[in-house]
Amino acid sequence: MIHTILAYDSLPQGAEPVSQNGQQYFKYRDIYFLPQSSNAGVHYLAVKLN
């Protein structure tokens, strides 16, 4: 299950690319960031994965 926390315009410094269940994320501490593309550019949803 995924719980969305917030959306960000950039990743925190030190976020590392990871793959979970075939999905690309960036991990920083215990928070995963899911990249989302739109006409406005890329933003990142901060999510907690269970």
N, CA, C and O atoms as a CHARMM CRD file, in Angstrom:
* protein
*
  200
    1    1 MET  N      0.84500  -1.18200   0.00000 PROA 1      0.00000
    2    1 MET  CA     0.00000   0.00000   0.00000 PROA 1      0.00000
    3    1 MET  C      0.88200   1.23500   0.00000 PROA 1      0.00000
    4    1 MET  O      1.91900   1.26500   0.66200 PROA 1      0.00000
    5    2 ILE  N      0.46800   2.25400  -0.74400 PROA 2      0.00000
    6    2 ILE  CA     1.21600   3.50800  -0.83600 PROA 2      0.00000
    7    2 ILE  C      0.40900   4.61000  -0.17400 PROA 2      0.00000
    8    2 ILE  O     -0.78700   4.75300  -0.42800 PROA 2      0.00000
    9    3 HSD  N      1.06500   5.38800   0.67800 PROA 3      0.00000
   10    3 HSD  CA     0.44400   6.55500   1.29800 PROA 3      0.00000
   11    3 HSD  C      1.18500   7.79700   0.81800 PROA 3      0.00000
   12    3 HSD  O      2.36900   7.96400   1.11000 PROA 3      0.00000
   13    4 THR  N      0.49300   8.67300   0.08000 PROA 4      0.00000
   14    4 THR  CA     1.11000   9.90900  -0.38600 PROA 4      0.00000
   15    4 THR  C      1.17600  10.91100   0.75100 PROA 4      0.00000
   16    4 THR  O      0.20900  11.09700   1.48900 PROA 4      0.00000
   17    5 ILE  N      2.31400  11.54600   0.88300 PROA 5      0.00000
   18    5 ILE  CA     2.50900  12.53000   1.94800 PROA 5      0.00000
   19    5 ILE  C      2.43100  13.94100   1.37200 PROA 5      0.00000
   20    5 ILE  O      1.55700  14.71600   1.76000 PROA 5      0.00000
   21    6 LEU  N      3.32700  14.28000   0.45800 PROA 6      0.00000
   22    6 LEU  CA     3.38700  15.61000  -0.14900 PROA 6      0.00000
   23    6 LEU  C      4.00700  15.50800  -1.53200 PROA 6      0.00000
   24    6 LEU  O      4.58900  14.48100  -1.87900 PROA 6      0.00000
   25    7 ALA  N      3.88500  16.56100  -2.31700 PROA 7      0.00000
   26    7 ALA  CA     4.54200  16.64200  -3.61600 PROA 7      0.00000
   27    7 ALA  C      5.61600  17.73000  -3.56000 PROA 7      0.00000
   28    7 ALA  O      5.42700  18.77600  -2.93900 PROA 7      0.00000
   29    8 TYR  N      6.74500  17.46500  -4.22000 PROA 8      0.00000
   30    8 TYR  CA     7.88200  18.38700  -4.21100 PROA 8      0.00000
   31    8 TYR  C      8.34300  18.65800  -5.63500 PROA 8      0.00000
   32    8 TYR  O      8.14900  17.83400  -6.52900 PROA 8      0.00000
   33    9 ASP  N      8.96100  19.83200  -5.84000 PROA 9      0.00000
   34    9 ASP  CA     9.50500  20.19800  -7.14200 PROA 9      0.00000
   35    9 ASP  C     10.89100  19.60700  -7.37600 PROA 9      0.00000
   36    9 ASP  O     11.33800  19.50000  -8.51800 PROA 9      0.00000
   37   10 SER  N     11.56700  19.22700  -6.30300 PROA 10     0.00000
   38   10 SER  CA    12.90800  18.64800  -6.43800 PROA 10     0.00000
   39   10 SER  C     13.11500  17.61400  -5.33400 PROA 10     0.00000
   40   10 SER  O     12.36300  17.54600  -4.36200 PROA 10     0.00000
   41   11 LEU  N     14.15100  16.82200  -5.51900 PROA 11     0.00000
   42   11 LEU  CA    14.48300  15.79200  -4.53700 PROA 11     0.00000
   43   11 LEU  C     15.40600  16.35600  -3.47000 PROA 11     0.00000
   44   11 LEU  O     16.15600  17.29600  -3.73400 PROA 11     0.00000
   45   12 PRO  N     15.36000  15.79400  -2.26800 PROA 12     0.00000
   46   12 PRO  CA    16.33300  16.21900  -1.25900 PROA 12     0.00000
   47   12 PRO  C     17.73900  15.77500  -1.66400 PROA 12     0.00000
   48   12 PRO  O     17.90800  14.73800  -2.30600 PROA 12     0.00000
   49   13 GLN  N     18.72100  16.54700  -1.29500 PROA 13     0.00000
   50   13 GLN  CA    20.09800  16.18600  -1.58500 PROA 13     0.00000
   51   13 GLN  C     20.41600  14.85900  -0.91000 PROA 13     0.00000
   52   13 GLN  O     20.13800  14.67800   0.27600 PROA 13     0.00000
   53   14 GLY  N     20.99300  13.94200  -1.65700 PROA 14     0.00000
   54   14 GLY  CA    21.33000  12.62800  -1.10500 PROA 14     0.00000
   55   14 GLY  C     20.30900  11.54300  -1.40600 PROA 14     0.00000
   56   14 GLY  O     20.52200  10.38800  -1.03400 PROA 14     0.00000
   57   15 ALA  N     19.19700  11.88100  -2.07300 PROA 15     0.00000
   58   15 ALA  CA    18.20700  10.86800  -2.45000 PROA 15     0.00000
   59   15 ALA  C     18.83700   9.91100  -3.46200 PROA 15     0.00000
   60   15 ALA  O     19.50300  10.34700  -4.40100 PROA 15     0.00000
   61   16 GLU  N     18.62800   8.61800  -3.27100 PROA 16     0.00000
   62   16 GLU  CA    19.22400   7.58200  -4.11300 PROA 16     0.00000
   63   16 GLU  C     18.16700   6.90100  -4.97100 PROA 16     0.00000
   64   16 GLU  O     17.07300   6.62500  -4.47700 PROA 16     0.00000
   65   17 PRO  N     18.45700   6.62000  -6.24500 PROA 17     0.00000
   66   17 PRO  CA    17.49000   5.88900  -7.08100 PROA 17     0.00000
   67   17 PRO  C     17.36700   4.44100  -6.61900 PROA 17     0.00000
   68   17 PRO  O     18.37200   3.78200  -6.35500 PROA 17     0.00000
   69   18 VAL  N     16.14700   3.95300  -6.52300 PROA 18     0.00000
   70   18 VAL  CA    15.87400   2.56400  -6.14900 PROA 18     0.00000
   71   18 VAL  C     14.68500   2.06400  -6.96800 PROA 18     0.00000
   72   18 VAL  O     13.91400   2.85200  -7.51600 PROA 18     0.00000
   73   19 SER  N     14.55300   0.74800  -7.04000 PROA 19     0.00000
   74   19 SER  CA    13.41200   0.13900  -7.71500 PROA 19     0.00000
   75   19 SER  C     12.66400  -0.72800  -6.70900 PROA 19     0.00000
   76   19 SER  O     13.27100  -1.55600  -6.02900 PROA 19     0.00000
   77   20 GLN  N     11.35900  -0.54300  -6.61300 PROA 20     0.00000
   78   20 GLN  CA    10.51000  -1.34400  -5.74100 PROA 20     0.00000
   79   20 GLN  C      9.35100  -1.87300  -6.55900 PROA 20     0.00000
   80   20 GLN  O      8.60500  -1.09200  -7.15200 PROA 20     0.00000
   81   21 ASN  N      9.18500  -3.18900  -6.60200 PROA 21     0.00000
   82   21 ASN  CA     8.08300  -3.80700  -7.34400 PROA 21     0.00000
   83   21 ASN  C      8.02300  -3.32100  -8.79300 PROA 21     0.00000
   84   21 ASN  O      6.93700  -3.12000  -9.33600 PROA 21     0.00000
   85   22 GLY  N      9.18400  -3.13400  -9.41600 PROA 22     0.00000
   86   22 GLY  CA     9.24400  -2.71400 -10.80400 PROA 22     0.00000
   87   22 GLY  C      9.01800  -1.23300 -11.03700 PROA 22     0.00000
   88   22 GLY  O      8.98200  -0.79300 -12.18600 PROA 22     0.00000
   89   23 GLN  N      8.86700  -0.46100  -9.98600 PROA 23     0.00000
   90   23 GLN  CA     8.61900   0.98800 -10.08800 PROA 23     0.00000
   91   23 GLN  C      9.87600   1.74200  -9.66000 PROA 23     0.00000
   92   23 GLN  O     10.50000   1.39200  -8.65800 PROA 23     0.00000
   93   24 GLN  N     10.24800   2.77500 -10.41500 PROA 24     0.00000
   94   24 GLN  CA    11.41200   3.60000 -10.07500 PROA 24     0.00000
   95   24 GLN  C     11.03100   4.63400  -9.02100 PROA 24     0.00000
   96   24 GLN  O     10.05700   5.36800  -9.18900 PROA 24     0.00000
   97   25 TYR  N     11.78700   4.69100  -7.95300 PROA 25     0.00000
   98   25 TYR  CA    11.62800   5.67400  -6.88100 PROA 25     0.00000
   99   25 TYR  C     12.99100   6.27800  -6.58600 PROA 25     0.00000
  100   25 TYR  O     14.01700   5.81600  -7.08600 PROA 25     0.00000
  101   26 PHE  N     12.98000   7.31300  -5.76800 PROA 26     0.00000
  102   26 PHE  CA    14.19100   7.83300  -5.15600 PROA 26     0.00000
  103   26 PHE  C     13.96700   7.75100  -3.65600 PROA 26     0.00000
  104   26 PHE  O     12.91300   8.15000  -3.15900 PROA 26     0.00000
  105   27 LYS  N     14.95600   7.23400  -2.93000 PROA 27     0.00000
  106   27 LYS  CA    14.80400   7.04200  -1.48600 PROA 27     0.00000
  107   27 LYS  C     15.70000   8.01300  -0.72800 PROA 27     0.00000
  108   27 LYS  O     16.87700   8.18500  -1.04500 PROA 27     0.00000
  109   28 TYR  N     15.11000   8.63800   0.27700 PROA 28     0.00000
  110   28 TYR  CA    15.84600   9.48900   1.20200 PROA 28     0.00000
  111   28 TYR  C     15.36200   9.15100   2.59700 PROA 28     0.00000
  112   28 TYR  O     14.19500   9.36500   2.92600 PROA 28     0.00000
  113   29 ARG  N     16.27100   8.61700   3.43100 PROA 29     0.00000
  114   29 ARG  CA    15.90500   8.09000   4.74500 PROA 29     0.00000
  115   29 ARG  C     14.80900   7.05200   4.57900 PROA 29     0.00000
  116   29 ARG  O     15.02800   6.07300   3.86600 PROA 29     0.00000
  117   30 ASP  N     13.64500   7.20400   5.19400 PROA 30     0.00000
  118   30 ASP  CA    12.58200   6.19100   5.04500 PROA 30     0.00000
  119   30 ASP  C     11.45300   6.66700   4.13900 PROA 30     0.00000
  120   30 ASP  O     10.37000   6.08300   4.13200 PROA 30     0.00000
  121   31 ILE  N     11.70700   7.73000   3.37500 PROA 31     0.00000
  122   31 ILE  CA    10.70400   8.26800   2.46000 PROA 31     0.00000
  123   31 ILE  C     11.10300   7.94400   1.02100 PROA 31     0.00000
  124   31 ILE  O     12.26300   8.09300   0.63500 PROA 31     0.00000
  125   32 TYR  N     10.12900   7.50100   0.24400 PROA 32     0.00000
  126   32 TYR  CA    10.32800   7.22800  -1.17800 PROA 32     0.00000
  127   32 TYR  C      9.67000   8.35000  -1.98000 PROA 32     0.00000
  128   32 TYR  O      8.58700   8.82100  -1.63300 PROA 32     0.00000
  129   33 PHE  N     10.33300   8.76700  -3.04800 PROA 33     0.00000
  130   33 PHE  CA     9.82800   9.82800  -3.91500 PROA 33     0.00000
  131   33 PHE  C      9.52000   9.22700  -5.27300 PROA 33     0.00000
  132   33 PHE  O     10.39400   8.65000  -5.92100 PROA 33     0.00000
  133   34 LEU  N      8.27500   9.36700  -5.69900 PROA 34     0.00000
  134   34 LEU  CA     7.81000   8.83200  -6.96600 PROA 34     0.00000
  135   34 LEU  C      7.77000   9.95900  -7.98700 PROA 34     0.00000
  136   34 LEU  O      6.98300  10.89200  -7.83000 PROA 34     0.00000
  137   35 PRO  N      8.61100   9.90200  -9.04900 PROA 35     0.00000
  138   35 PRO  CA     8.60500  10.96800 -10.05100 PROA 35     0.00000
  139   35 PRO  C      7.29800  10.97900 -10.84100 PROA 35     0.00000
  140   35 PRO  O      6.77400   9.92500 -11.20100 PROA 35     0.00000
  141   36 GLN  N      6.78200  12.16000 -11.10400 PROA 36     0.00000
  142   36 GLN  CA     5.55600  12.36000 -11.87300 PROA 36     0.00000
  143   36 GLN  C      5.80500  13.44200 -12.91400 PROA 36     0.00000
  144   36 GLN  O      6.26600  14.53400 -12.58400 PROA 36     0.00000
  145   37 SER  N      5.49700  13.13600 -14.17400 PROA 37     0.00000
  146   37 SER  CA     5.66600  14.11300 -15.25300 PROA 37     0.00000
  147   37 SER  C      4.33600  14.77200 -15.58900 PROA 37     0.00000
  148   37 SER  O      3.28200  14.13700 -15.55700 PROA 37     0.00000
  149   38 SER  N      4.40800  16.05000 -15.90900 PROA 38     0.00000
  150   38 SER  CA     3.22500  16.78700 -16.36100 PROA 38     0.00000
  151   38 SER  C      3.69900  17.88100 -17.30900 PROA 38     0.00000
  152   38 SER  O      4.89700  18.01400 -17.55700 PROA 38     0.00000
  153   39 ASN  N      2.77700  18.65200 -17.83200 PROA 39     0.00000
  154   39 ASN  CA     3.14000  19.77000 -18.70700 PROA 39     0.00000
  155   39 ASN  C      4.00300  20.79400 -17.97600 PROA 39     0.00000
  156   39 ASN  O      4.78200  21.51600 -18.59900 PROA 39     0.00000
  157   40 ALA  N      3.86200  20.85400 -16.66900 PROA 40     0.00000
  158   40 ALA  CA     4.63100  21.79800 -15.86300 PROA 40     0.00000
  159   40 ALA  C      6.02300  21.27400 -15.52300 PROA 40     0.00000
  160   40 ALA  O      6.81100  21.98200 -14.89600 PROA 40     0.00000
  161   41 GLY  N      6.33700  20.03800 -15.92900 PROA 41     0.00000
  162   41 GLY  CA     7.64600  19.45200 -15.63800 PROA 41     0.00000
  163   41 GLY  C      7.51600  18.24500 -14.73100 PROA 41     0.00000
  164   41 GLY  O      6.45300  17.63300 -14.63000 PROA 41     0.00000
  165   42 VAL  N      8.60900  17.91700 -14.07600 PROA 42     0.00000
  166   42 VAL  CA     8.63400  16.76100 -13.18200 PROA 42     0.00000
  167   42 VAL  C      8.48900  17.22900 -11.74400 PROA 42     0.00000
  168   42 VAL  O      9.13400  18.19000 -11.32500 PROA 42     0.00000
  169   43 HSD  N      7.63900  16.54400 -10.99500 PROA 43     0.00000
  170   43 HSD  CA     7.59800  16.74700  -9.55500 PROA 43     0.00000
  171   43 HSD  C      7.62200  15.37800  -8.89900 PROA 43     0.00000
  172   43 HSD  O      7.48400  14.36400  -9.58300 PROA 43     0.00000
  173   44 TYR  N      7.79400  15.33200  -7.60600 PROA 44     0.00000
  174   44 TYR  CA     8.02300  14.09600  -6.88400 PROA 44     0.00000
  175   44 TYR  C      7.02000  13.95900  -5.75200 PROA 44     0.00000
  176   44 TYR  O      6.89100  14.84300  -4.90500 PROA 44     0.00000
  177   45 LEU  N      6.31400  12.84000  -5.75000 PROA 45     0.00000
  178   45 LEU  CA     5.38800  12.54900  -4.66900 PROA 45     0.00000
  179   45 LEU  C      6.14900  11.81700  -3.57600 PROA 45     0.00000
  180   45 LEU  O      6.75000  10.77200  -3.82500 PROA 45     0.00000
  181   46 ALA  N      6.12400  12.35800  -2.38000 PROA 46     0.00000
  182   46 ALA  CA     6.73000  11.69100  -1.24000 PROA 46     0.00000
  183   46 ALA  C      5.73100  10.66100  -0.72200 PROA 46     0.00000
  184   46 ALA  O      4.59600  11.00100  -0.38700 PROA 46     0.00000
  185   47 VAL  N      6.15800   9.40600  -0.65900 PROA 47     0.00000
  186   47 VAL  CA     5.25400   8.33300  -0.26400 PROA 47     0.00000
  187   47 VAL  C      5.91600   7.44600   0.78600 PROA 47     0.00000
  188   47 VAL  O      7.14200   7.35200   0.85100 PROA 47     0.00000
  189   48 LYS  N      5.09800   6.80600   1.59600 PROA 48     0.00000
  190   48 LYS  CA     5.54200   5.75900   2.50400 PROA 48     0.00000
  191   48 LYS  C      5.06300   4.44900   1.91800 PROA 48     0.00000
  192   48 LYS  O      3.87900   4.30100   1.61600 PROA 48     0.00000
  193   49 LEU  N      5.95500   3.50800   1.75400 PROA 49     0.00000
  194   49 LEU  CA     5.60000   2.19600   1.23000 PROA 49     0.00000
  195   49 LEU  C      5.44800   1.22300   2.38200 PROA 49     0.00000
  196   49 LEU  O      6.28300   1.18300   3.28500 PROA 49     0.00000
  197   50 ASN  N      4.38300   0.44200   2.35000 PROA 50     0.00000
  198   50 ASN  CA     4.16900  -0.58500   3.38300 PROA 50     0.00000
  199   50 ASN  C      4.55000  -1.92700   2.83900 PROA 50     0.00000
  200   50 ASN  O      4.44700  -2.93100   3.54400 PROA 50     0.00000
